[in-house]
Amino acid sequence: MKNILKVGKLKLWQKYCENQRTKHPLTYLFWECTLKCNLGCQHCGSSCGLENKSQEELSTDEIKNVFASIAKDFDPKQIIIAVTGGEPLLRKDLFEVMKYANELGFSWGMVTNGTLLSTKIVEKMKEAIMSTISISLDGLKKITIGLDVIRMASKILPME
């Protein structure tokens, strides 16, 4: 009798999940790719910091498998992945993972504090076919860090 109840619950759960997929299509997926951050802003609600928290993060293969699984169950061309953190640019395999996600059909963008942007990073963004970038203007100093990031970004980001 217990097995019949378990099977019944499983079938109900599967029906519920299928119903959710068809009625509420996945269009926006957030991936908090790292808990490391190079700033530590007071306003931030995240518990991110400079200490090594790599053991709490998914490995390269694990996150690639997650994206592959999602691409199997949903239409990746209808989904944008928003990469957040911590500071995403501190994740060593970020562009490898996101290039793979793009090859699966996902588009993607990133939320960054902008302090690690460089010409080399912008080239990696292009190679991984990143579609959007959001740069936080909040920071440690009242306003100057945001202005500094805007000045730096305007020099290295291509305005097309």
C-alpha positions in Angstrom: 0.0 0.0 0.0 2.9 2.4 0.8 4.4 1.8 -2.6 1.1 2.6 -4.3 0.9 5.9 -2.4 4.6 6.7 -3.3 4.0 6.0 -7.0 0.8 8.0 -6.9 2.6 11.0 -5.3 5.4 10.7 -7.8 2.9 10.8 -10.7 1.1 13.8 -9.2 4.4 15.6 -8.8 5.4 14.8 -12.4 2.0 16.0 -13.7 2.5 19.2 -11.6 6.0 19.8 -13.0 4.8 19.3 -16.6 1.9 21.7 -16.0 4.3 24.3 -14.6 6.6 23.9 -17.7 3.8 24.5 -20.1 1.9 27.2 -18.3 4.9 29.1 -16.9 7.7 28.9 -19.5 11.2 29.6 -18.3 12.5 32.8 -19.9 15.0 34.2 -17.3 17.5 32.1 -15.3 19.7 33.5 -12.6 23.0 31.8 -11.9 25.0 33.0 -8.8 28.2 31.7 -10.2 30.5 32.6 -7.2 30.3 33.8 -3.7 33.6 35.6 -4.0 33.6 39.4 -4.3 36.5 41.8 -4.5 34.6 44.7 -2.8 32.3 43.9 0.1 29.8 46.8 -0.2 27.8 47.7 2.9 24.5 48.0 0.9 24.9 44.5 -0.6 22.5 41.8 0.7 24.8 39.0 -0.4 27.1 37.2 2.0 29.9 37.3 -0.5 33.5 38.3 0.3 37.1 37.7 -0.5 37.5 34.5 1.4 37.7 31.3 -0.6 34.3 29.8 -1.0 35.0 27.7 -4.1 34.0 24.5 -2.3 30.4 25.9 -2.1 30.3 26.5 -5.9 29.3 24.1 -8.6 32.2 22.7 -10.6 32.6 23.4 -14.3 31.2 20.0 -15.2 28.3 20.3 -12.8 27.1 23.7 -14.1 27.5 22.6 -17.7 25.4 19.5 -16.9 22.7 21.7 -15.3 22.6 23.9 -18.4 22.5 20.9 -20.7 19.6 19.4 -18.7 17.7 22.7 -18.8 18.3 22.9 -22.6 16.8 19.4 -22.9 13.7 20.3 -21.0 13.1 23.9 -22.3 13.9 25.9 -25.4 17.2 27.6 -24.6 16.7 30.2 -27.4 13.8 31.5 -25.2 15.9 31.8 -22.1 18.5 34.4 -21.0 20.9 33.5 -18.2 21.7 36.3 -15.9 25.1 35.6 -14.3 25.5 37.2 -10.9 27.6 36.7 -7.8 29.6 37.8 -5.8 31.7 39.2 -8.6 31.3 36.9 -11.7 34.7 37.9 -13.1 36.4 36.2 -10.2 35.2 32.8 -11.4 38.1 31.3 -13.4 35.9 29.2 -15.8 33.2 31.8 -16.3 33.8 32.3 -20.0 34.3 28.6 -20.7 31.0 27.8 -19.1 29.1 30.6 -20.7 30.5 29.9 -24.2 29.2 26.3 -23.7 25.8 27.7 -22.6 25.7 29.9 -25.7 26.5 26.9 -27.9 23.5 25.2 -26.3 21.4 28.1 -27.5 21.1 30.3 -24.4 21.8 34.0 -24.5 23.4 35.5 -21.4 24.4 38.6 -19.6 26.3 39.5 -16.5 25.9 41.8 -13.4 29.3 43.0 -12.3 30.8 45.7 -10.2 33.0 46.6 -13.2 36.2 47.0 -11.3 37.9 44.0 -13.0 37.0 45.0 -16.6 39.9 45.1 -19.0 40.4 44.9 -22.7 41.3 41.2 -22.3 38.0 40.6 -20.3 36.0 42.4 -23.0 37.5 40.1 -25.7 36.6 37.0 -23.6 33.0 38.4 -23.3 32.9 38.7 -27.1 34.3 35.2 -27.7 31.6 33.8 -25.3 29.0 35.9 -27.1 27.7 37.8 -24.1 24.6 39.9 -24.9 24.2 42.2 -22.0 26.1 43.7 -19.1 24.9 45.5 -16.0 27.4 47.4 -14.0 26.6 48.3 -10.4 27.3 52.0 -9.6 27.1 51.4 -5.9 30.3 50.8 -4.0 32.6 51.5 -1.1 32.9 55.2 -1.6 29.7 57.3 -1.7 29.7 58.0 -5.4 33.2 58.1 -6.8 33.6 54.3 -7.3 30.6 54.3 -9.6 31.9 57.2 -11.6 35.4 55.6 -11.8 33.9 52.4 -13.2 31.8 54.4 -15.8 35.0 56.2 -16.9 37.0 53.0 -17.2 34.2 51.0 -18.9 33.6 53.8 -21.5 37.3 53.5 -22.5 37.3 49.7 -23.0 33.7 48.6 -23.9 33.0 49.0 -27.6 30.0 51.2 -28.3 28.3 49.6 -31.2 
